[in-house]
Amino acid sequence: MDQPTVGILHPGSMGAAVAACATTNATAALWCESGRSAASVERAARFGLTPVATLTELLDRSDIVISLCPPAAAEDLARDVAGHCFAGVFVEANAINPERVQRIAGLFAPDATVVDGGVVGSPPVRGKTPTLYLSGPGAGTDRIEALFAGTAVQTTVLGTEVGKASALKLAYASFQKTSRVLVALAIGMAREHGVDQELAEVASRRSDSYLAEPEYVAKAAARAWRWGPELEEAADTLAAAGLPPEMLCAAASTLARWKEAKDSELTLTDALDRLAQP
């Protein structure tokens, strides 16, 4: 099969790095620069992505389109793509719940192929190797596996049912992200009573405890704008399964206190101070 052309919607820190990996087995990775920020332009250039002027041009030239955006924008973005009668492979790789993925799949005409995707891990830079879990029609998942073969993005196919990859992504995010929120609350409580160093000493006796990594609280604060909506999606998934969503809703609400810290360079003290301000 000839090398495909890939379109990425939109090149955030994860999307740009994933698209750059795709260029190993693609003729080009395109992105639409219309309406995007200067930071997006710089990031796309740094990762060697090819700019196009409009979404229409991107869709006309792309065989595969990968959607990696904040969860709230996922359906609107998919609707725009479907509205252009895109007939290639559309990878819905956002952190959204399985029902939303299935609803998105229903937007596309029969000649398009929708693949459900979920990225677990950090962006594929500086030796990081995230896994892109896939589910959906075999013809589509086969093409995405081939696209990332030999790159830092590992792929695992979970089956032909759209929604499985998103369910796995949110199940993992439910634990991993909520655990970080609990660390922040525990350290904040200990600091208020002057026992934060003692808490760190207790945690250091267990190498598998997130409490032993207090520096990660500041990183969690900077990523809260993305993590909160993911946990809201995960809470909806729990509710749909008849399971209680309240813990994840509370974690998302806690993360919302950090929403103004988007991608900031914070210290642990900065993060905890912001967390204490409603």
VOGU-3710 file (C-alpha; in Angstrom, 3 decimals, decimal comma):
1> mdqptvgilh> 0,000/0,000/0,000  1,246/3,497/-0,846  2,205/5,712/2,060  -0,820/7,696/3,255  -1,125/11,386/4,002  -2,154/12,079/7,594  -4,080/15,027/8,997  -3,874/15,904/12,707  -6,643/17,756/14,577  -5,104/19,642/16,465
11> pgsmgaavaa> -1,368/19,645/17,228  -1,262/20,006/21,007  1,617/18,529/22,988  0,347/14,980/22,423  -1,100/15,442/18,937  1,973/17,095/17,448  4,320/14,430/18,795  2,060/11,585/17,643  1,727/13,143/14,175  5,507/13,503/13,951
21> cattnataal> 5,851/9,768/14,597  3,316/9,076/11,846  5,560/10,779/9,289  7,862/7,737/9,481  5,329/5,798/7,393  3,382/8,650/5,786  4,118/11,083/2,984  3,256/14,027/5,252  1,418/15,029/8,399  -0,849/18,001/7,745
31> wcesgrsaas> -2,424/20,428/10,177  -4,790/23,368/9,669  -3,271/26,631/10,900  -6,461/28,695/10,538  -7,464/30,188/13,889  -4,689/28,473/15,834  -2,402/30,178/18,345  1,211/31,228/17,887  2,164/28,425/20,277  0,468/25,884/17,975
41> veraarfglt> 2,287/27,294/14,945  5,635/27,035/16,751  4,915/23,523/18,007  3,817/22,247/14,597  6,937/23,673/12,976  9,152/22,131/15,647  7,666/18,685/14,959  7,928/19,046/11,194  4,199/19,157/10,433  2,983/20,620/7,149
51> pvatltelld> 0,570/23,572/7,419  -2,502/23,950/5,229  -4,804/26,948/5,090  -8,205/25,335/5,635  -9,846/22,241/7,091  -11,253/21,486/3,638  -7,755/21,312/2,169  -6,580/19,066/4,991  -9,489/16,654/4,501  -9,173/16,637/0,716
61> rsdivislcp> -5,503/15,689/0,948  -5,616/13,260/3,914  -6,172/9,508/3,808  -6,137/9,286/7,615  -7,290/11,953/10,066  -6,429/11,757/13,766  -8,463/13,788/16,238  -6,616/14,683/19,456  -8,229/17,651/21,185  -9,829/18,623/24,534
71> paaaedlard> -12,815/16,314/25,242  -15,404/19,093/25,029  -14,480/19,825/21,405  -14,448/16,226/20,162  -17,980/15,969/18,770  -18,016/19,380/17,122  -14,706/18,619/15,453  -15,922/15,213/14,253  -19,113/16,805/12,964  -17,047/19,266/10,926
81> vaghcfagvf> -15,030/16,417/9,421  -18,113/14,319/8,660  -19,797/17,368/7,143  -17,042/17,560/4,539  -17,932/14,009/3,444  -14,533/12,678/4,513  -14,185/9,133/3,196  -10,898/8,008/4,712  -9,986/6,637/8,165  -11,006/8,886/11,058
91> veanainper> -9,272/8,095/14,360  -11,270/9,396/17,332  -8,398/9,431/19,833  -9,797/11,813/22,434  -10,414/11,013/26,102  -14,183/10,693/25,790  -16,633/8,065/26,955  -17,650/5,092/24,770  -21,191/6,377/24,158  -19,820/9,599/22,697
101> vqriaglfap> -17,432/7,661/20,461  -20,298/5,556/19,143  -22,340/8,700/18,570  -19,430/10,207/16,643  -19,100/7,064/14,522  -22,754/7,510/13,541  -22,002/10,932/12,061  -19,935/9,510/9,212  -21,078/8,180/5,866  -20,650/4,436/5,164
111> datvvdggvv> -17,617/5,037/2,951  -15,631/6,415/5,910  -13,978/4,207/8,534  -14,085/5,307/12,164  -11,476/3,879/14,533  -11,714/4,361/18,287  -8,390/5,277/19,874  -7,032/5,936/23,346  -3,506/7,105/24,117  -2,046/5,896/27,413
121> gsppvrgktp> 1,277/7,408/28,424  3,245/10,591/27,855  3,857/12,219/24,450  6,405/10,269/22,377  9,404/12,530/22,964  12,700/12,080/24,818  12,438/8,309/24,832  8,786/8,065/25,927  6,744/5,309/24,242  2,991/5,723/24,742
131> tlylsgpgag> 0,541/3,083/23,588  -2,279/3,919/21,215  -5,062/1,434/21,931  -7,383/0,847/18,989  -10,772/-0,706/18,394  -13,026/-0,738/15,363  -13,194/-2,224/11,868  -10,179/-4,355/11,053  -9,459/-2,514/7,823  -9,079/0,690/9,814
141> tdriealfag> -7,086/-0,628/12,767  -4,724/-2,426/10,381  -3,939/0,858/8,643  -3,225/2,641/11,928  -0,984/-0,178/13,119  0,959/0,106/9,853  1,111/3,886/10,202  2,931/3,685/13,549  4,989/0,559/12,899  8,590/1,078/13,999
151> tavqttvlgt> 7,865/4,353/15,806  7,761/5,441/19,444  3,967/5,081/19,381  3,103/1,489/20,170  -0,278/0,160/19,054  -2,551/-2,502/20,509  -5,834/-3,574/18,924  -8,602/-4,473/21,390  -11,155/-5,763/18,905  -13,698/-4,536/16,380
161> evgkasalkl> -16,122/-2,837/18,777  -15,965/0,962/18,699  -15,777/2,187/22,306  -13,412/-0,407/23,794  -10,298/1,741/23,387  -11,985/4,752/24,960  -13,251/2,636/27,858  -9,725/1,407/28,596  -8,295/4,935/28,379  -10,860/6,311/30,830
171> ayasfqktsr> -10,565/3,355/33,191  -6,833/3,989/33,468  -7,273/7,768/33,684  -9,811/7,311/36,482  -7,155/5,746/38,675  -4,057/7,587/37,554  -5,429/11,118/37,578  -7,634/10,782/40,664  -4,663/9,366/42,574  -2,703/12,530/41,800
181> vlvalaigma> -5,568/14,667/43,087  -5,606/12,688/46,339  -1,858/13,274/46,695  -2,396/17,018/46,399  -5,110/16,977/49,044  -3,034/14,824/51,414  0,017/17,077/51,103  -2,129/20,190/51,446  -3,664/18,832/54,657  -0,275/17,869/56,056
191> rehgvdqela> 1,241/21,256/55,200  -1,591/23,060/56,983  -0,613/21,248/60,176  3,138/21,429/59,676  3,677/17,727/59,075  4,303/17,703/55,325  7,938/16,612/55,728  6,865/13,780/58,022  4,269/12,718/55,437  6,967/12,622/52,770
201> evasrrsdsy> 9,126/10,467/55,058  6,272/8,014/55,645  5,573/7,819/51,917  9,242/7,316/51,044  9,136/3,952/52,789  6,811/2,760/50,010  8,297/3,087/46,547  4,928/2,445/44,904  3,156/5,372/46,586  2,281/8,538/44,643
211> laepeyvaka> 2,767/10,335/47,970  6,482/9,705/47,481  6,373/11,987/44,397  5,121/15,339/45,766  6,819/17,214/42,926  4,207/15,748/40,587  1,482/17,838/42,227  2,706/20,913/40,327  2,629/18,956/37,063  -0,906/17,826/37,835
221> aarawrwgpe> -1,928/21,455/38,409  -0,560/22,481/35,007  -2,463/19,656/33,322  -5,711/20,094/35,259  -7,414/21,856/32,339  -7,160/18,576/30,402  -7,480/16,097/33,258  -10,699/17,539/34,708  -12,748/17,027/31,527  -11,291/13,513/31,170
231> leeaadtlaa> -12,508/12,600/34,642  -15,935/14,044/33,854  -16,065/11,723/30,837  -14,966/8,836/33,054  -17,661/9,722/35,612  -20,286/9,543/32,854  -18,927/6,124/31,885  -19,232/4,897/35,475  -22,790/6,194/35,729  -23,720/4,472/32,473
241> aglppemlca> -22,422/1,205/33,954  -24,498/1,653/37,113  -21,415/2,462/39,178  -21,126/5,491/41,500  -19,467/8,470/39,746  -19,206/10,768/42,759  -15,492/10,224/43,482  -14,477/11,140/39,945  -16,867/14,114/39,917  -15,239/15,356/43,122
251> aastlarwke> -11,741/14,897/41,657  -12,775/16,842/38,548  -14,171/19,593/40,749  -10,881/19,740/42,646  -8,909/19,958/39,408  -11,090/22,881/38,356  -9,402/24,962/41,064  -6,233/24,740/38,960  -7,822/25,592/35,612  -6,064/28,972/35,411
261> akdseltltd> -2,690/27,242/35,772  -2,877/25,814/32,262  0,565/24,574/31,173  2,258/26,794/33,779  5,619/26,180/35,437  4,576/25,960/39,099  6,305/24,984/42,299  4,680/22,611/44,764  3,934/25,594/47,019  2,306/27,508/44,157
271> aldrlaqp> 0,108/24,526/43,298  -1,002/23,966/46,878  -1,699/27,667/47,401  -3,922/27,708/44,307  -5,688/24,569/45,480  -6,598/26,297/48,748  -8,311/29,171/46,920  -11,868/28,378/45,715
//
